[in-house]
Amino acid sequence: MVPSRKFTRKSAKDGHNAAYHRDLHTLLNSQVLVLNRLWQAVNICSARRAFSLVYAGHAQIVSSDEANNFMAHDFESWRDLSADAPDHEVVTTISFKIRIPRVIVLLVFDRLPKKEVKFTRHNVFERDKNTCQYCGHLFDRSELNLDHVVPRDQGGTTTWENVVCSCIACNTRKGNRLPSEAHMSLIRKPKRPKWRPFVQITFSAPQHDLWKHFVDLAYWNVELSD
């Protein structure tokens, strides 16, 4: 029976170690929001990558207090601040524990990565500000269609330069004709947008509270230079 008890204890220890390594892997692969040095959101990375950037002096970790005052920490000050952090938010080494960051700010990078705006229904509505491009009236999105200025059967393409928001009444009036044939005109010429959506960030994972301030600033509002 003694060997059996030893086996049970060893199995329990192995199970504990396996669970610890799974938790550590999960923590180190959690998402961290990356800001450029102008505090604009530009990317996300893993906590493992964030720690590397901070330790090398290329970035600092961002925290906030109850009054939404933001502070930046280097590796040592963040390690000291982590002393009282809850266990489920820290990784532990032989000599110290350190809290998983949620946001880091780069110390040298001040550009936004170049990335074209995706041609989607949502982005066309954003570009046209939910406004019919024929009558100029503002509508709820459920009352808008996308219209090909030059109809597809006349060679019109599905591109930024040929697709606009149109209300149902104007879309029906225009039909499968050129605007001039329907005695209609556009309020502005459609173009590819000069703003950029929130760069390279997807929201497949829950968004952290600390992200919200920076997401709100970045989403749809960053201007591209000509």
ZALOZA-401123 format. One line per field, with one value per residue (C-alpha): residue number from 1; x, y negated, z. Coordinates in pm, 1 decimal, decimal comma. Each point is the difference from the previous one (the first is absolute). Layout:
<atoms>
num = [NUM | ...]
X = [X | ...]
Y = [Y | ...]
Z = [Z | ...]
</atoms>
This chain:
<atoms>
num = [1 | 2 | 3 | 4 | 5 | 6 | 7 | 8 | 9 | 10 | 11 | 12 | 13 | 14 | 15 | 16 | 17 | 18 | 19 | 20 | 21 | 22 | 23 | 24 | 25 | 26 | 27 | 28 | 29 | 30 | 31 | 32 | 33 | 34 | 35 | 36 | 37 | 38 | 39 | 40 | 41 | 42 | 43 | 44 | 45 | 46 | 47 | 48 | 49 | 50 | 51 | 52 | 53 | 54 | 55 | 56 | 57 | 58 | 59 | 60 | 61 | 62 | 63 | 64 | 65 | 66 | 67 | 68 | 69 | 70 | 71 | 72 | 73 | 74 | 75 | 76 | 77 | 78 | 79 | 80 | 81 | 82 | 83 | 84 | 85 | 86 | 87 | 88 | 89 | 90 | 91 | 92 | 93 | 94 | 95 | 96 | 97 | 98 | 99 | 100 | 101 | 102 | 103 | 104 | 105 | 106 | 107 | 108 | 109 | 110 | 111 | 112 | 113 | 114 | 115 | 116 | 117 | 118 | 119 | 120 | 121 | 122 | 123 | 124 | 125 | 126 | 127 | 128 | 129 | 130 | 131 | 132 | 133 | 134 | 135 | 136 | 137 | 138 | 139 | 140 | 141 | 142 | 143 | 144 | 145 | 146 | 147 | 148 | 149 | 150 | 151 | 152 | 153 | 154 | 155 | 156 | 157 | 158 | 159 | 160 | 161 | 162 | 163 | 164 | 165 | 166 | 167 | 168 | 169 | 170 | 171 | 172 | 173 | 174 | 175 | 176 | 177 | 178 | 179 | 180 | 181 | 182 | 183 | 184 | 185 | 186 | 187 | 188 | 189 | 190 | 191 | 192 | 193 | 194 | 195 | 196 | 197 | 198 | 199 | 200 | 201 | 202 | 203 | 204 | 205 | 206 | 207 | 208 | 209 | 210 | 211 | 212 | 213 | 214 | 215 | 216 | 217 | 218 | 219 | 220 | 221 | 222 | 223 | 224 | 225 | 226]
X = [0,0 | 291,8 | 105,5 | -359,5 | -0,7 | 330,5 | -142,9 | -306,6 | 208,9 | 223,6 | -304,1 | -148,7 | 327,9 | 30,3 | -357,3 | 68,1 | 312,2 | -187,1 | -279,5 | 257,1 | 172,3 | -334,3 | -93,3 | 342,9 | -30,1 | -346,5 | 118,5 | 306,7 | -212,2 | -270,3 | -54,0 | 170,7 | -94,5 | 296,7 | 12,9 | 252,5 | 187,3 | -283,1 | -228,5 | -194,9 | -103,6 | 194,2 | -0,2 | -43,8 | 267,0 | 34,9 | 92,1 | 320,4 | 96,6 | -104,1 | 228,4 | 289,1 | -54,5 | -27,0 | 302,1 | 209,5 | -100,0 | -199,8 | -336,3 | -164,0 | -308,7 | -307,5 | -223,5 | -281,2 | -142,3 | -363,1 | -2,8 | 117,9 | 343,6 | 244,0 | 350,9 | 287,9 | 232,6 | 334,2 | 65,5 | 133,2 | -276,8 | -265,8 | 157,0 | -13,0 | -360,6 | -92,0 | 76,4 | -364,4 | -159,5 | -247,8 | 157,2 | -210,9 | 148,7 | 369,0 | 276,3 | 246,2 | 374,8 | 249,1 | 68,0 | -311,5 | -348,9 | -117,8 | -345,6 | -112,5 | -23,2 | -311,0 | 144,4 | 354,7 | 128,4 | 295,6 | 273,7 | 123,7 | -267,7 | -229,2 | -148,4 | -315,2 | 60,2 | -122,4 | -308,1 | -270,4 | -359,9 | -194,9 | -275,7 | -302,5 | -362,0 | 74,3 | 290,5 | -201,7 | -265,9 | 275,7 | 148,1 | -339,4 | -107,5 | -328,8 | -108,7 | -166,3 | 242,0 | -286,2 | -248,8 | 245,4 | -226,4 | 121,8 | -153,9 | 20,6 | 214,5 | -299,4 | -148,3 | 308,8 | 122,7 | 328,5 | -32,4 | 232,2 | 25,6 | 78,9 | -217,6 | 185,2 | -162,8 | 143,6 | 350,7 | -13,5 | 239,4 | -50,6 | 259,7 | 25,6 | -27,3 | -326,7 | -200,8 | -195,6 | -267,7 | -347,6 | -337,1 | -268,1 | -198,7 | 300,8 | 118,3 | -342,0 | -17,1 | 345,5 | -53,6 | 249,4 | 101,7 | 276,0 | -78,6 | -19,9 | -252,5 | -217,6 | 48,8 | 182,6 | 338,1 | 236,9 | 58,7 | 369,0 | 229,1 | 69,1 | 363,1 | 210,3 | -6,2 | 294,8 | -57,1 | 115,9 | -188,4 | 137,9 | 327,5 | 52,0 | -219,2 | -275,0 | -237,6 | -27,2 | 108,3 | -170,4 | 117,6 | 171,5 | -137,8 | 331,8 | -25,1 | -325,3 | 146,4 | 254,1 | -240,0 | -249,8 | 270,6 | 130,2 | -309,3 | -85,4 | 161,5 | 364,1 | 74,6 | 244,9 | 237,6 | -32,9]
Y = [0,0 | -236,2 | -15,7 | -79,0 | -299,8 | -124,4 | 26,5 | -198,3 | -279,3 | -15,1 | -11,4 | -284,5 | -194,2 | 58,6 | -115,4 | -315,7 | -77,4 | 54,3 | -234,8 | -262,9 | 10,2 | -24,7 | -306,4 | -155,4 | 58,8 | -158,0 | -307,1 | -55,9 | 23,7 | -240,4 | -310,5 | -330,1 | -325,1 | -182,1 | -380,9 | -205,0 | -272,6 | -243,9 | 236,5 | 108,0 | 365,4 | 175,2 | 372,8 | 284,9 | 244,1 | 283,2 | -65,8 | 196,2 | -246,4 | -296,6 | 111,0 | 32,4 | -353,6 | -148,5 | 189,1 | -114,6 | -362,0 | -39,2 | -42,5 | -75,7 | 150,0 | -222,0 | 2,7 | -224,1 | -101,4 | -42,4 | -355,5 | 128,1 | -155,9 | 199,1 | 89,8 | 171,5 | 246,4 | 151,8 | 366,4 | -56,6 | -234,9 | 232,2 | 295,1 | -193,9 | -103,2 | 364,1 | 108,9 | -26,4 | 113,7 | 290,4 | 339,3 | 65,3 | -310,6 | 66,0 | 226,3 | 120,1 | 44,4 | 134,9 | -347,1 | -210,9 | -11,6 | -244,6 | -98,4 | 60,1 | -339,9 | -107,0 | -299,5 | -98,6 | -319,3 | 7,7 | -252,7 | -66,7 | 98,3 | -292,9 | 106,8 | 192,3 | 309,3 | -43,9 | 208,7 | -47,6 | -35,6 | 315,7 | -44,4 | 112,0 | -105,8 | -133,9 | -212,5 | -143,3 | -108,2 | -154,8 | -186,2 | -136,3 | -70,6 | 191,8 | -265,4 | 67,4 | -124,3 | -107,9 | -186,6 | -85,8 | 113,0 | 191,9 | 344,8 | 294,8 | 271,0 | 230,0 | -254,9 | -20,8 | 208,2 | 4,6 | -126,3 | 41,7 | -347,6 | 159,1 | 314,5 | 328,7 | 102,3 | -320,4 | 86,2 | -150,7 | 146,6 | 79,4 | -243,9 | -300,0 | -230,0 | 151,9 | 101,8 | -243,4 | -1,0 | -51,3 | -20,3 | 239,1 | -273,8 | -130,9 | 352,5 | 86,6 | -321,9 | 48,7 | 366,3 | 156,4 | -329,8 | -255,6 | -295,5 | -231,1 | 231,2 | -20,8 | -379,9 | 43,7 | -112,5 | 100,2 | -236,9 | 92,6 | 214,9 | 336,5 | 58,9 | 245,5 | -120,5 | -189,8 | 125,0 | 328,9 | 249,7 | 123,5 | 146,7 | 378,9 | 58,3 | 255,5 | 46,5 | 378,2 | -11,8 | -205,3 | -357,2 | -115,3 | -305,4 | -181,5 | 36,5 | -194,1 | -349,5 | 69,5 | 197,0 | -286,3 | -243,8 | 217,3 | 152,0 | -172,2 | -328,0 | 15,4 | -215,2 | 109,5 | -250,9 | -70,1]
Z = [0,0 | 64,0 | -367,7 | -83,3 | 235,7 | -144,0 | -348,3 | 104,6 | 151,4 | -307,5 | -229,0 | 203,0 | -17,4 | -374,6 | -46,2 | 201,1 | -205,8 | -326,4 | 112,8 | 104,1 | -337,4 | -180,6 | 205,8 | -58,5 | -375,2 | -0,9 | 193,0 | -218,3 | -313,9 | 117,6 | -214,5 | 74,5 | -173,1 | -156,3 | -20,8 | -194,3 | 183,6 | -80,3 | 198,0 | -310,2 | -24,1 | -276,8 | 69,4 | 244,6 | 113,8 | 249,0 | 361,2 | -65,3 | -275,6 | 215,1 | 283,2 | -248,4 | -131,7 | 348,6 | 135,9 | -298,2 | 63,9 | -323,0 | 173,8 | 332,9 | 162,8 | 34,7 | 306,3 | 120,9 | 335,1 | 102,7 | -139,8 | -342,5 | 35,3 | -212,9 | 112,6 | -180,3 | 172,7 | -89,9 | 78,8 | 351,0 | 113,8 | -144,8 | 180,9 | 328,0 | -67,7 | -62,5 | 357,1 | 109,2 | -328,3 | 11,0 | -70,5 | -311,3 | -168,1 | 65,3 | -122,4 | 260,8 | -36,8 | 256,2 | 140,7 | -69,0 | -144,7 | -264,1 | -118,0 | -358,1 | -175,6 | -190,4 | -189,3 | -95,0 | -160,5 | -239,3 | 72,5 | -353,9 | -252,9 | -88,9 | -334,1 | -79,0 | -216,0 | -355,0 | -54,4 | -260,5 | 110,8 | -78,9 | -254,2 | 204,2 | 36,7 | 348,1 | -123,7 | -290,2 | 250,8 | 212,5 | -295,4 | -109,1 | 360,1 | -42,2 | -250,5 | -333,7 | -264,9 | -228,6 | 221,1 | 280,1 | 283,5 | 305,0 | 54,3 | 232,0 | -157,2 | -29,0 | -242,0 | -222,4 | -292,7 | -186,1 | -355,6 | -297,0 | -155,6 | -336,3 | -7,0 | -13,8 | -327,4 | -150,5 | 112,1 | 349,3 | 254,1 | 366,9 | 131,5 | 231,7 | -302,4 | -130,4 | 308,7 | 219,0 | 268,0 | -139,9 | 171,7 | -119,6 | -175,5 | -195,3 | -75,7 | -142,3 | -202,5 | -150,2 | -76,9 | -237,7 | -160,4 | 13,3 | 229,9 | -301,9 | -165,9 | 311,4 | 23,0 | 332,0 | 124,0 | 276,4 | 291,8 | -13,0 | -210,3 | 168,3 | 94,3 | 195,8 | 365,6 | 144,8 | 352,6 | 139,4 | 211,5 | 330,1 | -121,4 | 0,8 | 304,2 | 16,1 | 286,7 | 6,1 | 364,4 | 274,8 | 7,1 | 318,7 | 179,7 | -37,1 | -379,8 | -29,4 | 21,0 | -274,3 | -220,0 | 9,1 | -105,4 | -281,3 | -154,7 | -331,5 | 103,2 | -104,6 | -303,8 | -268,1 | -149,9 | -372,8]
</atoms>
